[in-house]
Amino acid sequence: MVGDNPRSAARIAGHPIHPMLVPFPIACFVGTLLTDLAYWRTAEMMWADFSAWLVTVGVIMGCLAAIVGLIDFLANPLIRAQPPAWPHVLGNLLALVLSVINMLVHTRDAWTSIVPTGLILSAVVVLILIFTGWLGWSMVYRHHVGVAD
């Protein structure tokens, strides 16, 4: 039925804010993994610096996306009722917590900040984001969360 889609509570001019924000932390966390790999292979300080900045910006933008996503999640029981909603929220929360830890790990000396702990954390976060991104896609394209008819 028209108009029965779960609506986003956090909107600008009718457009959901959460999907506008999520690409930023995703790009930063994938970039962190790539620059961690580059540092691991080259030991060039530039890559360690890039990793530290990327993970920090990713955490900041991830917190903003999480706040807006949580507003949507808590404000609309129809969103919470969607099968992928809870794993999406909990998985992204786990990814954000691991990224905060990774951000702290990246404050150490370059080699010890990346090999092996930073690299492992970066890889785990990207794997989690692949899963939670698929769940988010499912909520929009299968369950029509935030889709205007």
C-alpha positions, 0 to 999 in steps of 0.5 A: 500500500502507498504510504505504509513504508516505515518513515525516517524520523531524521529528515531534511526536506523529506530526505532521510539523513542517515543514508546521506552520512553513512558513505563517509565512515565507510569510505574512511574505514575502507581507506584505513584498511588500504593505508594500513596495508600500504604501510605494512608493505612499505613502512612509509610513514605517510601511510601510517599518518593517512591511516590515523587521520582516516580512522579518526574522521571515520569515527567522527562521521560514524558517530554522527551517522549512528546518532541519526540512525538511532533516532530513526531506529528508536522513533519508529517501531515499524523500523525496529520490526524489520528483520534486518534492523537489529543485526544492522544496529548491533553490527554497526555499533560493534564496528564503531566500538572497534574503530574507536579502539583502532583509533586509539591503537593508531596513536602509537608509534607507526609500526606498533600502531599498524602491525598487527593490531591496527591491520587486524582491527581495520580488516575486521571492521571492513568485514563487519561493514560489508555485512551491515551494509548489506543489511542496510541495503535490505532494509531500504530495497526490500523493506522500503524503510525511508522510501517515499512512494 
